[in-house]
């Protein structure tokens, strides 16, 4: 009976349910919106931090670890070439440019294959003891090993011992050994020396091109465009990407042969490579 009195009844005499307690008032809509925005910003921040770490790892891989790998590969290949030279003379191949005539005393004419070692490039302006292995080809499978590659297309480069033509080389500016990272330090009048088994080919830099399109193939032509050369000669061209950390443009250094020195038993370098 007490329970029945405690309950209210509607006009029909039926008991009415007790009213539900009202929920506690929540934060105003504006505050809820700010909370969601802050949560979204937190998630975005975590994503950006993760992306930054991934990018940092990629840069470290591209600019450091690929250099380590390339230097190891190039060092092993360099030792192998020098060991083969020390073992005794062999018939060295030659790739004459179309129409070029081998110079007197040049190695017998044959065909180089992509990746074959040719010799070493020395450029004092890029370092007191700067040396880089030269191999045939300019594809990634060659240049990524930390070497300078000889152009085989769009023009097949002449070799240093050919009577005329352009010994055109390329190397990476950054990563994979970065052998031409300091190519912009080479200027007119500087020496460039190519070392082969029997000869030192000494060139003098005549001109440089700080920037050109990566489609400008004329810079490695037998008579390089914009080099200042008016006709056939015995030239060398060094090319790489520019600016640093990009491959948007190309730069070039051109030189002409001034002297050929015989390699003696001690492989005494020419005066251009000797230090006080």
C-alpha positions as CSV (number, residue, x, y, z in Angstrom):
1,X,0.0,0.0,0.0
2,X,2.8,2.4,0.8
3,X,4.5,1.7,-2.5
4,X,1.2,2.4,-4.3
5,X,0.8,5.8,-2.6
6,X,4.4,6.8,-3.5
7,X,3.6,6.4,-7.1
8,X,1.7,9.0,-9.1
9,X,-1.2,7.9,-11.3
10,X,-2.6,9.3,-14.5
11,X,-6.3,10.1,-14.8
12,X,-6.9,6.5,-15.8
13,X,-5.6,5.4,-12.5
14,X,-2.4,3.8,-13.9
15,X,0.9,4.3,-12.2
16,X,3.4,6.6,-14.0
17,X,7.1,5.7,-14.2
18,X,9.5,7.6,-12.2
19,X,11.2,10.4,-14.3
20,X,14.8,9.6,-15.4
21,X,17.5,11.9,-13.8
22,X,18.7,14.6,-16.2
23,X,22.3,14.1,-17.5
24,X,25.0,16.4,-16.2
25,X,25.5,19.3,-18.6
26,X,28.4,18.6,-21.1
27,X,31.0,21.1,-22.4
28,X,29.6,23.7,-24.7
29,X,29.8,23.0,-28.5
30,X,32.6,25.4,-29.0
31,X,34.8,23.7,-26.4
32,X,34.0,20.3,-27.9
33,X,35.1,21.6,-31.4
34,X,38.4,22.8,-30.0
35,X,39.0,19.4,-28.4
36,X,38.5,17.6,-31.6
37,X,40.7,20.1,-33.4
38,X,43.5,19.6,-30.9
39,X,43.2,15.8,-31.2
40,X,43.4,16.1,-35.0
41,X,46.5,18.3,-34.7
42,X,48.1,15.7,-32.4
43,X,47.6,13.0,-34.9
44,X,48.9,15.2,-37.7
45,X,51.9,16.0,-35.6
46,X,52.7,12.3,-35.1
47,X,52.4,11.7,-38.8
48,X,54.7,14.6,-39.7
49,X,57.3,13.4,-37.2
50,X,57.1,9.9,-38.7
51,X,57.5,11.2,-42.2
52,X,60.4,13.4,-41.0
53,X,62.2,10.4,-39.6
54,X,61.6,8.4,-42.8
55,X,62.9,11.2,-44.9
56,X,66.0,11.6,-42.6
57,X,66.7,7.9,-43.0
58,X,66.3,8.1,-46.8
59,X,68.7,11.1,-46.9
60,X,71.2,9.2,-44.7
61,X,71.0,6.2,-47.0
62,X,71.3,8.3,-50.2
63,X,74.1,10.5,-49.1
64,X,76.0,8.3,-46.7
65,X,75.4,4.6,-47.0
66,X,75.5,4.6,-50.8
67,X,78.8,6.4,-50.6
68,X,80.2,3.8,-48.2
69,X,79.0,1.0,-50.5
70,X,80.3,2.7,-53.7
71,X,83.7,3.5,-52.2
72,X,84.1,-0.2,-51.1
73,X,83.2,-1.4,-54.6
74,X,85.4,1.1,-56.4
75,X,88.4,0.4,-54.1
76,X,88.1,-3.3,-54.8
77,X,87.8,-2.8,-58.5
78,X,90.8,-0.3,-58.5
79,X,93.0,-2.8,-56.7
80,X,92.0,-5.5,-59.2
81,X,93.0,-3.3,-62.1
82,X,96.3,-2.3,-60.6
83,X,97.1,-5.9,-59.9
84,X,96.4,-6.8,-63.5
85,X,98.7,-4.1,-64.6
86,X,101.4,-5.3,-62.3
87,X,101.0,-8.9,-63.6
88,X,102.4,-7.8,-67.0
89,X,101.4,-6.2,-70.3
90,X,98.3,-7.3,-72.0
91,X,96.6,-6.2,-75.2
92,X,94.4,-3.3,-74.0
93,X,91.2,-2.6,-75.8
94,X,90.4,0.7,-77.6
95,X,87.2,2.3,-78.7
96,X,87.9,4.7,-81.4
97,X,85.3,7.3,-82.2
98,X,83.8,6.9,-85.7
99,X,86.3,8.0,-88.2
100,X,89.1,8.5,-85.6
101,X,92.6,7.2,-86.3
102,X,94.5,5.6,-83.4
103,X,97.6,7.5,-82.3
104,X,101.0,6.0,-82.8
105,X,101.7,3.5,-80.1
106,X,98.1,3.1,-79.1
107,X,96.9,-0.3,-77.8
108,X,95.5,-2.7,-80.4
109,X,92.0,-1.9,-81.5
110,X,89.3,-4.0,-79.8
111,X,85.9,-3.5,-78.2
112,X,85.3,-2.5,-74.6
113,X,82.2,-3.8,-72.9
114,X,80.1,-1.8,-70.5
115,X,81.7,-1.9,-67.1
116,X,85.3,-2.7,-68.3
117,X,87.9,-0.7,-66.4
118,X,90.0,1.7,-68.5
119,X,92.3,3.5,-66.0
120,X,92.2,6.3,-63.5
121,X,91.2,10.0,-63.6
122,X,93.3,12.4,-61.5
123,X,92.1,16.0,-60.9
124,X,94.2,17.9,-58.4
125,X,91.7,20.8,-58.2
126,X,89.2,18.3,-56.7
127,X,91.6,17.1,-54.0
128,X,95.3,16.7,-53.3
129,X,95.2,12.9,-54.0
130,X,92.0,12.8,-56.0
131,X,91.7,9.6,-58.0
132,X,88.7,7.8,-59.5
133,X,88.4,4.6,-61.5
134,X,87.2,5.0,-65.1
135,X,84.9,2.3,-66.5
136,X,82.9,2.0,-69.7
137,X,79.3,3.2,-69.6
138,X,77.2,5.8,-67.9
139,X,74.3,3.7,-66.7
140,X,73.4,3.4,-63.0
141,X,74.9,-0.1,-63.0
142,X,78.2,1.5,-63.7
143,X,78.1,4.9,-62.0
144,X,76.5,3.7,-58.8
145,X,79.8,1.8,-58.1
146,X,81.6,5.1,-57.4
147,X,83.4,5.4,-60.7
148,X,83.6,7.8,-63.6
149,X,81.9,6.4,-66.7
150,X,82.8,6.8,-70.3
151,X,79.9,7.9,-72.6
152,X,78.8,5.3,-75.1
153,X,75.7,7.2,-76.2
154,X,74.5,9.4,-77.8
155,X,78.1,9.7,-78.9
156,X,80.6,6.9,-78.4
157,X,83.5,8.6,-76.7
158,X,87.0,8.5,-78.3
159,X,89.7,7.1,-76.0
160,X,92.7,9.1,-74.8
161,X,95.1,7.3,-77.2
162,X,92.9,8.0,-80.3
163,X,94.2,10.6,-82.7
164,X,91.1,12.7,-82.5
165,X,87.8,12.8,-80.5
166,X,86.3,13.6,-77.1
167,X,87.0,11.4,-74.1
168,X,83.7,12.2,-72.3
169,X,83.1,11.1,-68.7
170,X,80.3,11.3,-66.2
171,X,80.0,10.7,-62.4
172,X,77.6,11.3,-59.6
173,X,77.5,14.7,-57.9
174,X,75.9,13.3,-54.7
175,X,75.5,9.7,-53.3
176,X,77.0,6.6,-54.8
177,X,80.6,7.8,-54.2
178,X,79.9,11.4,-55.3
179,X,83.1,11.4,-57.3
180,X,82.3,14.6,-59.2
181,X,80.9,16.4,-56.1
182,X,83.5,19.2,-56.4
183,X,83.6,19.5,-60.2
184,X,82.7,23.1,-59.8
185,X,86.1,23.6,-58.2
186,X,87.8,22.9,-61.5
187,X,88.6,26.0,-63.5
188,X,90.4,27.1,-66.7
189,X,94.1,26.2,-66.6
190,X,93.7,23.3,-64.2
191,X,95.3,20.0,-65.0
192,X,93.3,16.8,-65.6
193,X,95.3,13.5,-66.0
194,X,94.2,10.1,-67.2
195,X,96.3,7.2,-66.1
196,X,96.3,4.0,-68.2
197,X,98.6,0.9,-68.0
198,X,101.3,2.5,-70.2
199,X,100.7,6.2,-70.4
200,X,99.8,9.4,-68.6
201,X,97.5,11.6,-70.7
202,X,97.8,15.2,-69.4
203,X,95.1,17.7,-70.3
204,X,94.6,21.3,-69.5
205,X,91.1,22.7,-68.8
206,X,90.2,25.3,-71.5
207,X,86.6,26.1,-70.6
208,X,83.7,25.2,-68.3
209,X,79.9,25.4,-68.5
210,X,78.2,25.9,-65.1
211,X,74.7,24.9,-66.2
212,X,72.9,23.5,-69.2
213,X,69.8,21.3,-69.9
214,X,70.2,17.6,-69.1
215,X,69.0,17.1,-72.7
216,X,72.0,19.1,-74.1
217,X,73.9,16.2,-75.6
218,X,76.1,18.5,-77.6
219,X,78.4,19.0,-74.7
220,X,79.8,15.5,-75.1
221,X,80.0,15.5,-78.9
222,X,83.3,14.8,-80.7
223,X,83.8,18.5,-80.9
224,X,81.9,19.7,-77.8
225,X,79.3,22.4,-78.4
226,X,80.0,25.7,-76.6
227,X,83.4,24.5,-75.6
228,X,85.2,27.0,-77.7
229,X,86.9,24.4,-79.9
230,X,86.6,25.0,-83.6
231,X,87.5,21.6,-85.0
232,X,88.6,18.1,-84.2
233,X,91.2,17.5,-81.5
234,X,92.1,15.3,-78.5
235,X,89.6,16.5,-75.9
236,X,88.3,15.4,-72.5
237,X,84.9,16.3,-71.0
238,X,83.8,15.8,-67.4
239,X,80.0,16.1,-66.7
240,X,77.8,15.9,-63.7
241,X,74.5,17.1,-62.3
242,X,73.9,20.5,-60.9
243,X,72.9,22.1,-58.5
244,X,74.0,20.0,-55.6
245,X,71.4,17.4,-54.5
246,X,69.4,17.7,-57.7
247,X,69.6,16.3,-61.3
248,X,67.8,19.2,-62.9
249,X,70.7,20.5,-64.9
250,X,74.2,19.4,-66.1
251,X,77.6,21.1,-65.9
252,X,80.6,20.4,-68.0
253,X,84.4,20.9,-67.9
254,X,86.4,20.7,-71.1
255,X,90.1,20.2,-71.6
256,X,92.5,19.5,-74.4
257,X,95.5,17.1,-74.5
258,X,98.8,18.8,-74.0
259,X,101.2,15.9,-73.4
260,X,101.5,12.1,-73.2
261,X,104.1,10.7,-70.7
262,X,105.3,7.1,-70.7
263,X,104.7,5.2,-67.5
264,X,108.0,4.1,-65.9
265,X,108.7,1.1,-63.8
266,X,107.9,3.0,-60.6
267,X,104.8,4.6,-62.1
268,X,106.2,8.0,-61.3
269,X,103.3,10.5,-61.8
270,X,103.7,13.5,-64.1
271,X,104.7,16.9,-62.5
272,X,101.0,18.0,-62.4
273,X,100.3,15.3,-59.8
274,X,103.4,15.6,-57.7
275,X,103.3,17.4,-54.3
276,X,106.1,19.2,-52.6
